[in-house]
Amino acid sequence: MKMMRVLSKFFNKALLAGATPLLAACAASAPSVSAQSTTAPADTARRPAAPAPLPAEDVRKYRPAAATTPPAPTPVAAATPAPVKAPFVAPASQVNAQIEQRLRDQAFTNEKVKYTQGYRILAYVGLEREQAMRIRREVISRYPDETDYLTFKQPVYRLYIGDYTSKLEAARGMARVRPLAPKAELEASSVLLNKVP
């Protein structure tokens, strides 16, 4: 066993030592490649593409032919007539009885709605009733159309002004009330619709 290992090592070394000069000789005898020569090896050379097979049927008759002469100019006097417009027909708005009934029902239901989401101006929050009443009188005297709500939840008085359905309306009302109540702020709440004077 030991002898076989020694022989195999010796044989491998001898084989490698003998193969190195052989490889060097092959490299030296190879044809030199110059910079100008761009020929590829025979197995990787590009071969010319085979021509596409012709169709069994002659398709030249289907190909568009290019016009060899330019088209004759059209005379100015022989202009094309203006297209005739069709007369205007007013659309008929036909609403059947069932849809009309549903619309009436919805309108009746909407009449019963008294509140919606909106904004009110919180003009005063504090412990003094007299100050809340003073701000209320000033707002009513200057803007009689504005609705005011004075609430008392012990020990705090709150004065709300207006019923605004949009934030833009509330901001306009706030600009009017700000000189009378400098600490006023907007508050989202449910507001009254269809106020009856």
C-alpha positions in Angstrom: 0.0 0.0 0.0 2.8 2.3 1.0 4.6 1.4 -2.2 1.7 2.3 -4.4 1.4 5.8 -2.8 5.1 6.5 -3.4 4.8 5.3 -7.1 1.7 7.4 -7.7 3.4 10.5 -6.3 6.5 9.8 -8.4 4.4 9.2 -11.5 2.4 12.4 -11.1 5.6 14.5 -10.6 7.1 12.9 -13.7 4.0 13.5 -15.7 3.8 17.2 -14.7 7.5 17.8 -15.4 7.3 16.2 -18.8 4.0 18.0 -19.7 5.3 21.5 -19.0 7.8 21.6 -21.9 5.2 20.0 -24.1 2.7 22.8 -23.4 5.4 25.5 -23.9 6.2 24.0 -27.2 2.6 24.1 -28.3 2.2 27.7 -27.3 5.4 28.7 -29.2 4.4 26.9 -32.4 0.8 28.4 -32.5 0.3 30.9 -35.3 0.8 34.5 -34.0 -2.3 36.7 -34.0 -1.6 40.2 -35.3 -3.7 43.3 -34.4 -4.9 43.7 -38.0 -6.1 40.2 -38.4 -9.7 39.8 -37.2 -10.5 36.4 -38.5 -12.4 34.2 -36.1 -11.8 30.5 -35.7 -13.6 28.4 -38.2 -16.2 27.1 -35.8 -17.2 30.6 -34.6 -17.1 32.5 -37.9 -20.3 34.2 -39.0 -21.8 32.5 -41.9 -23.9 34.5 -44.3 -27.6 34.1 -43.6 -29.5 31.9 -45.9 -32.0 33.7 -48.1 -35.6 33.6 -46.8 -37.7 31.1 -48.6 -40.1 32.7 -51.1 -43.8 32.3 -50.5 -45.5 29.8 -52.6 -47.9 32.5 -53.8 -46.9 35.7 -55.6 -47.8 38.5 -53.2 -46.7 41.4 -55.3 -50.2 42.2 -56.3 -51.1 43.0 -52.6 -48.3 45.4 -52.1 -49.1 49.1 -52.5 -47.5 50.7 -55.6 -45.8 54.1 -55.2 -47.3 56.8 -57.4 -44.9 57.9 -60.0 -46.6 61.2 -60.9 -47.8 63.7 -58.4 -51.5 64.2 -58.2 -53.0 67.0 -60.2 -53.8 70.1 -58.2 -57.5 70.8 -57.6 -58.8 74.0 -59.0 -59.5 76.8 -56.6 -63.0 77.5 -58.0 -64.1 73.9 -57.5 -63.9 73.9 -53.7 -65.8 71.2 -51.8 -69.2 72.4 -50.6 -69.7 73.0 -46.9 -71.3 70.0 -45.1 -75.0 70.5 -44.4 -75.7 70.6 -40.7 -78.6 68.6 -39.4 -81.3 70.7 -37.7 -81.1 71.1 -33.9 -83.4 68.8 -32.0 -84.1 69.8 -28.4 -83.7 66.8 -26.1 -86.9 65.7 -24.5 -86.6 65.3 -20.7 -88.9 62.5 -20.0 -89.1 61.5 -16.4 -91.5 58.7 -15.6 -94.0 58.9 -12.8 -92.2 56.5 -10.6 -89.0 58.6 -10.6 -91.1 61.7 -9.9 -92.7 60.0 -6.9 -89.4 59.0 -5.5 -88.0 62.5 -5.9 -91.1 63.9 -4.0 -90.6 61.3 -1.2 -87.0 62.3 -0.9 -87.8 66.0 -0.7 -90.5 65.3 1.9 -87.9 63.3 4.0 -85.3 66.1 3.6 -87.9 68.6 5.0 -87.8 66.7 8.3 -84.0 67.1 8.6 -83.3 69.8 11.1 -79.6 69.5 11.9 -76.4 68.9 9.9 -72.7 68.8 10.6 -71.2 72.3 10.6 -69.4 74.9 12.7 -70.2 77.4 15.4 -68.0 80.2 16.9 -67.1 79.7 20.5 -66.9 83.3 21.5 -66.6 83.0 25.3 -65.6 80.2 27.8 -65.3 81.3 31.4 -66.8 81.5 34.9 -68.2 85.0 34.7 -71.8 85.3 33.5 -71.7 89.1 33.2 -68.9 89.0 30.7 -70.6 86.3 28.6 -73.8 88.4 28.5 -71.8 91.6 27.6 -70.2 89.8 24.5 -73.6 88.4 23.6 -75.3 91.9 23.7 -72.5 93.3 21.6 -72.8 90.6 18.9 -76.6 90.8 18.8 -76.5 94.6 18.5 -74.0 94.6 15.7 -75.2 91.5 13.9 -78.9 90.8 14.6 -79.1 87.9 12.1 -76.6 85.8 14.0 -78.0 83.1 16.3 -76.4 82.9 19.7 -76.4 80.0 22.2 -75.4 80.5 25.8 -74.9 77.3 27.8 -74.0 76.8 31.4 -72.4 73.6 32.6 -71.4 74.3 36.2 -69.2 76.3 36.7 -68.5 77.2 33.0 -70.4 79.5 30.7 -70.0 79.0 27.0 -71.3 81.4 24.3 -71.7 80.0 20.8 -72.5 82.2 17.8 -73.9 81.3 14.4 -74.9 78.2 12.5 -72.5 77.7 9.6 -72.7 74.7 7.3 -69.2 75.3 5.7 -65.9 76.2 7.1 -65.6 79.2 4.7 -68.8 80.7 6.1 -67.6 80.1 9.6 -64.3 81.8 8.8 -66.2 84.9 7.5 -68.3 85.0 10.7 -65.2 84.6 12.8 -63.6 87.6 11.1 -66.7 89.7 12.1 -66.8 88.4 15.7 -63.0 88.6 16.4 -63.0 92.3 17.3 -65.7 91.7 19.9 -64.3 88.4 21.3 -60.5 88.2 20.8 -60.3 84.6 22.1 -63.0 83.2 19.8 -62.4 80.0 18.0 -64.2 77.7 15.6 -65.8 74.5 16.9 -67.3 71.7 14.8 -70.8 70.8 16.0 -74.3 69.9 14.7 -76.0 73.1 13.5 -79.6 74.0 12.9 -80.9 74.1 9.3 -83.8 76.2 8.0 -83.9 78.7 10.8 -87.4 80.2 11.2 -87.2 83.9 12.3 
